[in-house]
């Protein structure tokens, strides 16, 4: 198997910076020095050493895959297939253990859901395949984790609507059930008080100077400083009509349900709380979580890629969730800014760059003269 820089753990966006510095293979990175990497903008001493160590470790693992008496390394596909089979076996054993058992209050579970209006329009599914079958698939939504089972704590509000929360408490693991939830326990009744008529001039001012469009989402700030979301449903006689009711308010909803897993691992519970608060699944592992049994606290290290984002609501929501539902005490968030290396001799590095530039100019000048001589001979 041919290795590339993308196979080295932790490089991320630094791959292009390394290639720009001439370090374009795993071998070159493994044989590089910390000092060489420090010359690349944005790489600190600790990161430099980590990148080199990870590259060496990758090469060692690759060499271990060489099997005596066989041509070439063991196929990666075979290893992946073994892992998949092991996971499937574990899931099957877990299913046999849970199947038919009643869910209990406080269980952490995954629920497969298909939801549709009474007219048969599907608006929620729990897999990419179901989304494509229903004709509602969107690649961006897949990347955002829309098409996945719902993470729920049995009997606890805030995860599903009231009707589903009550229904799930009566189910067994892997039991399939179809249920119709009335408006009062789904998305609420339509409230005429939540329909507002706004003058077009005022609407433009609130809409960043843009004209209204039918069906567009409109967000305004209430006097209490909260955001209120609505939909433009009509534009007539100089007025814009905005409906702040939920789009499915007033409708009974048909659901197909199945409880497909029970989450028991401590770290897995933390991960689901994080994804439920908007962290992409592929980024969860970048948040280092350290649990201290001594004082029953947990500390999260914020990865660099998220340090300049507004994570106030995420941190508050995550802390509240794991304190409320997992009995954790203090929740700490750490943002680590590595100290940038200071050049010991700036004049030397400047002179080196000047020499390189002069050499490059001389080579170009020599090349031009050779081309002129060639053209004269012709």
N, C-alpha and C positions, 0 to 999 in steps of 0.2 A: 504494500500500500504506500503510495506517495504521500509524504507529509507536507503540509503547508502551514504558514503562520496562523491561519484560522483554527488549527487544531491545538494551539498552545492556550492553556487556560489563562483567562484574565486579561488578554491583550485588548479586546474590544476595538475601540476607535484608534488605538495606538498602532494598529497594523500599518496604516498608510504612512504614519510618521516614521516608522521603522524602515519601510521600503524606501522612503525619500532619503533616508540616511544610508542607503545601500545595504541594509540588513533585510534581505528579502527571502531568506530561507530559515528553516528551523536550525540547521547546522550552524549558520552564521550567528544566529542569536545565542545558541548554546555556547559558542566559542568567544562571544563578545565579552568585554570587561564592563564592570560597573561604570567606570570613568567614561567609556565610549557612549553608553546609554545616557549618562547625565548631560551630555552635550545636546541631546534631543529635547526640545521644548516640552515641558509638562511632565517629564519623567523624574521622579525623586529617587533618592538612594535606595529606599526600601522597595519601591516598585521595580527598580532596575534589577536588584538582586532576585526578586521574586520571578520576573520574566525569564531571567537566565536559568534559574533553578527549574522552572516549569518546562523550559525547552529541553534541558538535560534529562529530566524525568521522562518526558515524552519519547526521546530518543532511546532511553534505556528500555522502556516498555516495548518499543518497536523491535529492538534487537532480541528481546526475550521471546517474541513471537516467532522467531526463526526456528523451524523444526528440523533437526538433523535428519538427513536422508530424504528430505522433501525439497522440491523446487519452490523457492520463494517463501514468504510469510504465510501464516495461517490466515485464511480469508476472514475479513472483518464481518462479512455477512453472516458467517457461521456463528460467530460470537454473539452478534445481535439477535440472531434467531434463538440461541440458547437462552438469552436474557428474557426475550419475549415469552418463550415457553415456560420459564420459571415463574414469571409474573402471572401468566394465565393459570398456572397450577395453583398458585397462592390464592388468586381470586376465586377459583372454583372451590377450594377448601373452605374459604371464608364464607362463600355463599351457602354451602351445605350446613355450616355451623349456624348461620343466621336465619335461613329460610324458614318461614312459618312462625317465627317468634314475634311476639308483640313488641312494638316500640315502647319505650318508657320516657316519661317526662325527663327532659334534660339530655336525652341522647343527641349526639352530634351525628347527623345523617346527611346523605345526598339523595335528592329526589329528582327523578326524571319526570319532566312535565311537558305536555303538549296542551296549549291553550288556544281556544278559538271562540269567536263570537257566535251568537245564535244563527247568524247567516252563513256560518261555516268558514269565515276568514281566519286562518291560522296566524297568530301574532307572536307566539312564543314556543320554542322547541329546545331540546336539550342535547342536540348533536348536529354536526355539520351535515350529515347525510339527511336528517329529517328536514333541515332548513332548505336543502336543495329540492327535496321531494315536494315540499310545501310551496316552493317558488319564492321564498323570502330570503334566500342566501345573499349575504353581502360580505365581501372579502375583508373590509375594514372592521366589521362587527366580529368576524371570526378572530381577527388579531386582538380585538379588545376583550375576547373571552365570552361573547354573548351566548354562543351555542354550547352550553355546558350544563350539567345537572346543578340544581339549586342547593346551596349549603344552608342547612336549617338546624336549629336547636329545637327539639320537640317541645311544644307547649309555650315557647317564648315568642312574644310579639316582636315585630320589627324585621322579620325575615320574609314572611309571606302575608297575603291578606287574611282577614279574620276567618273567612270561610274555609280557606285551605289549612290554616293553623288548626282549626277545630277538627277538620276531616282527617288530617294526618295522625292525630292522637289516637284514632280508632283503627289504624292500619297495622298489618304485620309486614315484616321485611319481605320484599320481593312479591308482595301482593299487588295486583293491578286493580285499579278502581277508576270508574268514570263518574263524574259528579258535576252537577250544575249549581253554580254559586250565584245567588240573587244579587242585584246591585248594591243593596245595603251592606253586604258582607264581601263585596268584590271591590269595585272602584267608586262606590257611592252613588247616590241619586244626583241627577242634574239639578244644579242650583241656579235659578234665574239671577240671583244676586251676584253670580260670578261672571256675568256677561256685561261688558263695558263698551260704551260708545265714545270714541275719541275723535276730535276734530283732526282732519288730515294734516293741517299745519303743525299741530301739537304732536301728532304721531311721528311726522318726519323728524321733528326735533329730538324725540325720544329714541328714534330709530337711526341715529347717526346720519340724518339728512336724506335717508333713502325713502322712496315711495313704498306704500304697502303692497304686498303680494298675497293673493289668496292662498291659504294653507301654510303660510310662513309661521315659524315659531317666534313669539314676541316675549321679551323678558323686561319686566319693569321692577323698580324698587318700591316697596311699600313704605309707609311712614315709620314703620318699626325697623326699617333697614334690611328687610328680608327680600329675597328675589321671588317674584311671582311669574310663573310661566303660563303663557296662553297661546292660542292659535287664532290667526286672522280668518274669520269665517265669512265676512262680507264687507264690501266697500260700496257705499251708496250715499248720494246726496251730501257729499262733503264730509261724511263720517266713516270711520273705520270701526267695525264691530269685532271685538276680541273676546274669545271665550276662554275663561281660565279654568273651566271644568276639565277633569281628566278626559282625554279623547274617548275612553270607554265608559265614562260615567253614565248611569242610567241603563246599562245593558247587563243582562245575565250572561255569565261566562261558562262555557263548557270546558272541563279539564279532564285529561287522562293522566293518572298518577301512578308512580311505582317507586317505592323506596329501594334503592339499589346498593346502598353501602352504609356502614357505620364507621365513623371516624373515631379511633381510640388513641392513636399516637399523639403525644403532646406536641411535637414539632409540626405534625401535619395539621393539627387544629389551628396553630398559629398561622400557618401558611394560608389556610382557607379564610381566616379573618383578614389577612392582608389583601388577598385577591378580591374579597367582598368589598374592600375599601378602595378598590381601583388600581392596585399595583398589578401590572401585567405578570402573568404566570412565569414568563421567562426571566423576569427581573427579581422575583421573590428571593432566590438564592443569594443575590447580591447584598441583601439586608442581613448582616450577621446578628443573630439573636443568641444572647448568652443568659441562661437562667441560673440564678443564684438560690440554691435551696436554703442556704443559711438564713437569709432574711426574706425569702419568698418574693424576690424582685426579678425583673427581666430587663436587659439592656439591649437596645438595637443600635447598630452602627449604620448610619445613613451612607449609602454608596455615593461616590463622587457625582455620578450622572444625575442624582436627585437633589444635590445640596443647594442648587440655585433655583429650585422650584418651591412654590408655596405649599408646604406640606402640613399647614396648621390643622386643617380639618381631618386629614388622614391620621395624624398623630393623636389628636384628641379622640377620634372615633375608635382607633385601634386600642388605645389605652382603656377606654370605657368598656369595650367589648371583652377584652381578656381579663379585666378586673371583675366585671360583672359575672361572666359566664365560666371563668376558669379559676376564680379565687386568687388571682395574683395580687401582690401588694403594689409596691412602687413600679412604675414603668418609666425607663430612662431612654432618651434618644441622644446619641453621640454623633457629632459631626467632626470628622478629623481632617484638618488641613495640614498636609505634609509641608515641611519647611523646604523651600527651594534652595538648591545648592548655589553658593556664591563662588564665582571663578576666582582661583588663587592668583592668576596673573592674566588680567584682561588684555594687556598689551601684546602678550605672546599669541593669544587666540586671534587678535585683530591682525597681527602681522602674518599669521598663517593663512588667514582668509585673503589678504592682499596678494601673497605669493601665489595662491591657487588661482586668483583672478588673472594675474599677469601671465601665468603659465597658459591659461585657457586662451587669452588674447593672442599670445605668440603662436599657439597651435592653429588658431583660426586664420591668422595672417599668413602663416606658412602654407596652409591649405589653399588660400586664395591665390598665392603666387604660383603654386604648382598648377592650378587650373588655368591661369593665364598663359603659362609656358606651354601647356598642352594645346591650348587653342591656337597659339602662334604656329606650332609645328604642323597642325592640321591645315 
